[in-house]
Amino acid sequence: MPRIIGVDVPKEKRTEIALTYIFGIGRMRSNKILEEAGVSPDKRAKELTDDEVSRITTTIQKHYKVEGDLRREVAANIKRLSDIGAQKGLRHRRSLPVRGQRTKTNARTRKGPRKTVGVAREKKTRPAAGAGETK
């Protein structure tokens, strides 16, 4: 199982698919990286030589922000929106959809499972034993 940018990519998959297991790399970017590195996208990940793995790694490091750096940047962007009081930041803070979707119904993915709100009722007092009984 080759390790690229700190991620174990699956060895049985084709290289272009295996690279998509790295956060920040999709199919298009994967194909571009392989083209720049001069590696065939049809090759299986387990068939990659050490030289090819190092060429892929240097291409990714040179041109793209992936994994931890990308995650930090996304988190910083969300925090910045929240700090400046933007509407998008407010929606992120409240765990609601950010891009204008309806929330009266649906939006369950973002809001999470339903939280049922129950009504507290008064407890009825039971009459004392023997009191109020007539035969």
GROMACS elastic network, one bead per residue, 0.5 to 0.9 nm:
[ bonds ]
;  ai    aj funct       b0    kb
    1     8     6  0.60866   500
    1     9     6  0.61464   500
    1    10     6  0.59577   500
    1    12     6  0.85442   500
    1    45     6  0.73740   500
    1    46     6  0.62843   500
    2     7     6  0.82637   500
    2     8     6  0.58865   500
    2     9     6  0.58972   500
    2    10     6  0.75796   500
    2    11     6  0.68273   500
    2    45     6  0.68495   500
    2    46     6  0.68487   500
    2    48     6  0.79419   500
    2    50     6  0.88219   500
    2    53     6  0.75730   500
    3     6     6  0.58971   500
    3     7     6  0.53382   500
    3     9     6  0.61861   500
    3    53     6  0.82071   500
    4     7     6  0.53621   500
    4     8     6  0.65601   500
    4     9     6  0.70521   500
    4    19     6  0.82725   500
    4    22     6  0.82379   500
    4    53     6  0.70478   500
    4    54     6  0.82618   500
    4    56     6  0.79112   500
    4    57     6  0.60790   500
    5     8     6  0.85328   500
    5    22     6  0.79510   500
    5    57     6  0.64131   500
    5    60     6  0.82081   500
    5    61     6  0.81354   500
    5    66     6  0.83653   500
    5    67     6  0.79337   500
    6    22     6  0.88767   500
    6    67     6  0.86001   500
    7    21     6  0.77713   500
    7    22     6  0.64922   500
    7    67     6  0.87292   500
    8    11     6  0.85941   500
    8    21     6  0.83698   500
    8    22     6  0.87104   500
    9    13     6  0.85242   500
    9    15     6  0.87945   500
    9    18     6  0.54393   500
    9    19     6  0.66939   500
    9    20     6  0.85856   500
    9    21     6  0.63470   500
    9    22     6  0.77589   500
    9    45     6  0.74930   500
   10    13     6  0.59609   500
   10    14     6  0.87694   500
   10    15     6  0.89079   500
   10    17     6  0.89724   500
   10    18     6  0.58245   500
   10    19     6  0.87967   500
   10    21     6  0.81574   500
   10    45     6  0.69044   500
   10    46     6  0.81561   500
   11    14     6  0.79836   500
   11    15     6  0.84353   500
   11    18     6  0.75347   500
   11    44     6  0.66894   500
   11    47     6  0.81604   500
   12    15     6  0.89377   500
   12    18     6  0.84645   500
   12    44     6  0.61218   500
   12    45     6  0.63458   500
   12    46     6  0.65248   500
   13    16     6  0.82348   500
   13    17     6  0.63253   500
   13    18     6  0.56796   500
   13    43     6  0.86016   500
   13    44     6  0.56304   500
   13    45     6  0.61500   500
   13    46     6  0.82959   500
   14    17     6  0.54417   500
   14    18     6  0.60203   500
   14    19     6  0.87450   500
   14    41     6  0.66488   500
   14    42     6  0.56567   500
   14    43     6  0.56509   500
   14    45     6  0.59134   500
   14    46     6  0.88993   500
   15    19     6  0.61361   500
   15    20     6  0.88347   500
   15    30     6  0.84163   500
   15    34     6  0.82835   500
   15    39     6  0.86967   500
   15    40     6  0.78294   500
   15    41     6  0.53686   500
   15    42     6  0.65321   500
   15    43     6  0.58311   500
   15    44     6  0.54018   500
   15    45     6  0.50132   500
   15    46     6  0.87545   500
   15    48     6  0.84100   500
   16    19     6  0.56267   500
   16    20     6  0.70746   500
   16    26     6  0.89245   500
   16    27     6  0.67434   500
   16    28     6  0.89582   500
   16    30     6  0.55334   500
   16    31     6  0.60143   500
   16    33     6  0.89655   500
   16    34     6  0.73797   500
   16    40     6  0.85245   500
   16    41     6  0.50314   500
   16    42     6  0.72637   500
   16    43     6  0.83777   500
   16    44     6  0.87441   500
   16    45     6  0.87641   500
   17    20     6  0.54183   500
   17    21     6  0.75317   500
   17    26     6  0.84013   500
   17    27     6  0.69115   500
   17    30     6  0.76351   500
   17    41     6  0.83760   500
   18    21     6  0.57730   500
   18    22     6  0.81202   500
   18    30     6  0.87686   500
   18    44     6  0.84520   500
   18    45     6  0.67945   500
   19    22     6  0.57997   500
   19    25     6  0.67462   500
   19    26     6  0.77169   500
   19    27     6  0.81656   500
   19    30     6  0.59918   500
   19    45     6  0.89135   500
   20    23     6  0.71980   500
   20    24     6  0.78338   500
   20    25     6  0.51020   500
   20    26     6  0.50055   500
   20    27     6  0.63775   500
   20    29     6  0.85737   500
   20    30     6  0.65966   500
   21    24     6  0.87333   500
   21    25     6  0.74325   500
   21    26     6  0.83023   500
   22    25     6  0.57495   500
   22    26     6  0.83020   500
   22    66     6  0.72673   500
   22    67     6  0.65672   500
   23    26     6  0.82641   500
   23    66     6  0.59044   500
   23    68     6  0.83789   500
   23    70     6  0.79373   500
   23    71     6  0.82604   500
   24    29     6  0.87008   500
   24    64     6  0.84443   500
   24    65     6  0.72885   500
   24    67     6  0.64362   500
   24    70     6  0.70300   500
   24    71     6  0.87200   500
   25    28     6  0.80008   500
   25    29     6  0.57092   500
   25    30     6  0.60478   500
   25    64     6  0.88391   500
   25    66     6  0.72096   500
   25    67     6  0.89890   500
   26    29     6  0.54520   500
   26    30     6  0.58738   500
   26    31     6  0.86442   500
   27    30     6  0.50021   500
   27    31     6  0.62237   500
   27    32     6  0.86856   500
   28    31     6  0.53014   500
   28    32     6  0.63423   500
   28    33     6  0.87559   500
   29    32     6  0.50117   500
   29    33     6  0.61313   500
   29    34     6  0.86262   500
   30    33     6  0.51848   500
   30    34     6  0.62667   500
   30    35     6  0.86089   500
   30    41     6  0.86383   500
   31    34     6  0.51805   500
   31    35     6  0.60993   500
   31    36     6  0.86543   500
   31    41     6  0.68784   500
   32    35     6  0.50714   500
   32    36     6  0.62042   500
   32    37     6  0.85658   500
   33    36     6  0.51682   500
   33    37     6  0.60627   500
   33    38     6  0.84280   500
   33    39     6  0.86687   500
   33    56     6  0.67403   500
   33    59     6  0.64695   500
   33    60     6  0.68430   500
   34    37     6  0.50037   500
   34    38     6  0.58462   500
   34    39     6  0.51221   500
   34    40     6  0.67265   500
   34    41     6  0.64436   500
   34    56     6  0.67639   500
   34    59     6  0.86455   500
   35    38     6  0.50823   500
   35    39     6  0.63501   500
   35    40     6  0.75675   500
   35    41     6  0.81428   500
   36    39     6  0.79323   500
   36    55     6  0.88510   500
   36    56     6  0.82655   500
   36    59     6  0.71511   500
   37    52     6  0.74564   500
   37    55     6  0.55208   500
   37    56     6  0.55369   500
   37    57     6  0.88958   500
   37    58     6  0.85566   500
   37    59     6  0.64828   500
   38    52     6  0.81275   500
   38    55     6  0.82389   500
   38    56     6  0.85997   500
   39    42     6  0.87785   500
   39    43     6  0.79325   500
   39    48     6  0.86437   500
   39    52     6  0.67451   500
   39    55     6  0.86707   500
   39    56     6  0.80862   500
   40    43     6  0.56441   500
   41    44     6  0.80602   500
   43    46     6  0.83642   500
   43    47     6  0.65292   500
   43    48     6  0.73139   500
   44    47     6  0.53596   500
   44    48     6  0.70303   500
   45    48     6  0.55236   500
   46    49     6  0.83411   500
   48    51     6  0.80718   500
   48    52     6  0.60283   500
   48    53     6  0.64592   500
   49    52     6  0.52292   500
   49    53     6  0.63113   500
   49    54     6  0.86981   500
   50    53     6  0.50871   500
   50    54     6  0.61704   500
   50    55     6  0.86267   500
   51    54     6  0.51766   500
   51    55     6  0.62124   500
   51    56     6  0.86987   500
   52    55     6  0.50227   500
   52    56     6  0.61702   500
   52    57     6  0.85275   500
   53    56     6  0.51599   500
   53    57     6  0.61160   500
   53    58     6  0.86757   500
   54    58     6  0.60967   500
   54    59     6  0.85095   500
   55    58     6  0.52530   500
   55    59     6  0.61442   500
   55    60     6  0.86501   500
   56    59     6  0.51564   500
   56    60     6  0.62420   500
   56    61     6  0.86714   500
   57    60     6  0.52168   500
   57    61     6  0.61575   500
   57    62     6  0.85163   500
   58    61     6  0.50625   500
   58    62     6  0.58890   500
   58    63     6  0.85458   500
   59    62     6  0.52122   500
   59    63     6  0.61867   500
   59    64     6  0.79791   500
   60    63     6  0.55570   500
   60    64     6  0.53410   500
   60    65     6  0.76954   500
   60    66     6  0.79502   500
   61    64     6  0.59218   500
   61    65     6  0.71831   500
   61    66     6  0.82048   500
   62    65     6  0.86616   500
   65    68     6  0.85657   500
   65    69     6  0.62077   500
   65    70     6  0.55640   500
   66    69     6  0.59679   500
   66    70     6  0.50047   500
   66    71     6  0.77245   500
   67    70     6  0.54686   500
   67    71     6  0.61471   500
   67    72     6  0.86856   500
   68    71     6  0.50788   500
   68    72     6  0.60726   500
   68    73     6  0.85612   500
   69    72     6  0.51671   500
   69    73     6  0.62024   500
   69    74     6  0.87405   500
   70    73     6  0.50457   500
   70    74     6  0.62025   500
   70    75     6  0.85968   500
   71    74     6  0.52123   500
   71    75     6  0.61888   500
   71    76     6  0.85550   500
   72    75     6  0.51211   500
   72    76     6  0.60242   500
   72    77     6  0.85840   500
   73    76     6  0.50054   500
   73    77     6  0.61341   500
   73    78     6  0.86824   500
   74    77     6  0.51100   500
   74    78     6  0.63323   500
   74    79     6  0.86431   500
   75    78     6  0.51840   500
   75    79     6  0.61369   500
   75    80     6  0.85802   500
   76    80     6  0.60169   500
   76    81     6  0.86132   500
   77    80     6  0.50738   500
   77    81     6  0.62800   500
   77    82     6  0.86334   500
   78    81     6  0.51866   500
   78    82     6  0.62466   500
   78    83     6  0.86761   500
   78    88     6  0.82493   500
   78    89     6  0.62990   500
   78    92     6  0.73725   500
   79    82     6  0.50073   500
   79    83     6  0.60620   500
   79    84     6  0.87100   500
   79    89     6  0.72107   500
   80    83     6  0.50408   500
   80    84     6  0.62325   500
   80    85     6  0.86108   500
   80    86     6  0.88301   500
   80    89     6  0.76890   500
   81    84     6  0.54815   500
   81    85     6  0.63972   500
   81    86     6  0.54389   500
   81    87     6  0.79379   500
   81    88     6  0.65385   500
   81    90     6  0.79666   500
   81    92     6  0.88362   500
   82    85     6  0.52801   500
   82    86     6  0.61429   500
   82    87     6  0.80719   500
   82    88     6  0.73572   500
   82    90     6  0.59281   500
   82    91     6  0.86501   500
   82    92     6  0.75502   500
   82    93     6  0.70820   500
   83    86     6  0.77208   500
   83    89     6  0.74003   500
   84    89     6  0.79219   500
   85    88     6  0.83419   500
   85    89     6  0.63731   500
   85    90     6  0.67443   500
   86    89     6  0.51601   500
   86    90     6  0.63823   500
   86    91     6  0.88184   500
   87    90     6  0.50757   500
   87    91     6  0.63138   500
   87    92     6  0.87152   500
   87    98     6  0.82910   500
   88    91     6  0.51180   500
   88    92     6  0.62523   500
   88    93     6  0.86492   500
   88    97     6  0.89463   500
   88    98     6  0.56423   500
   88    99     6  0.77988   500
   89    92     6  0.50827   500
   89    93     6  0.61586   500
   89    94     6  0.86967   500
   89    98     6  0.82783   500
   90    93     6  0.50488   500
   90    94     6  0.62648   500
   90    95     6  0.85875   500
   90    96     6  0.86962   500
   90    98     6  0.86466   500
   91    94     6  0.51787   500
   91    95     6  0.60462   500
   91    96     6  0.51581   500
   91    97     6  0.64717   500
   91    98     6  0.54408   500
   91    99     6  0.89232   500
   92    95     6  0.50420   500
   92    96     6  0.62325   500
   92    97     6  0.75176   500
   92    98     6  0.65622   500
   93    96     6  0.78282   500
   94    97     6  0.89600   500
   94   111     6  0.87162   500
   95    98     6  0.84893   500
   95   110     6  0.61796   500
   95   111     6  0.59768   500
   95   112     6  0.87894   500
   96   103     6  0.78516   500
   96   107     6  0.75447   500
   96   110     6  0.58215   500
   96   111     6  0.59611   500
   97   100     6  0.67422   500
   97   101     6  0.61520   500
   97   102     6  0.80042   500
   97   103     6  0.76378   500
   97   107     6  0.67913   500
   97   110     6  0.62090   500
   97   111     6  0.80470   500
   98   101     6  0.73987   500
  100   103     6  0.89761   500
  101   107     6  0.77134   500
  102   105     6  0.69214   500
  102   106     6  0.72541   500
  102   107     6  0.71628   500
  103   106     6  0.59219   500
  103   107     6  0.55281   500
  103   108     6  0.85059   500
  104   107     6  0.81768   500
  105   108     6  0.82026   500
  106   109     6  0.81590   500
  107   110     6  0.56394   500
  107   111     6  0.61531   500
  107   112     6  0.82868   500
  108   111     6  0.50039   500
  108   112     6  0.53281   500
  108   113     6  0.64771   500
  108   114     6  0.76903   500
  109   112     6  0.55018   500
  109   113     6  0.79002   500
  111   114     6  0.79500   500
  112   115     6  0.86088   500
  126   129     6  0.86824   500
  127   130     6  0.83274   500
  127   131     6  0.67311   500
  127   132     6  0.78165   500
  128   131     6  0.55108   500
  128   132     6  0.83206   500
  129   132     6  0.85241   500
  129   133     6  0.86427   500
  130   133     6  0.58648   500
  130   134     6  0.88692   500
  131   134     6  0.87389   500
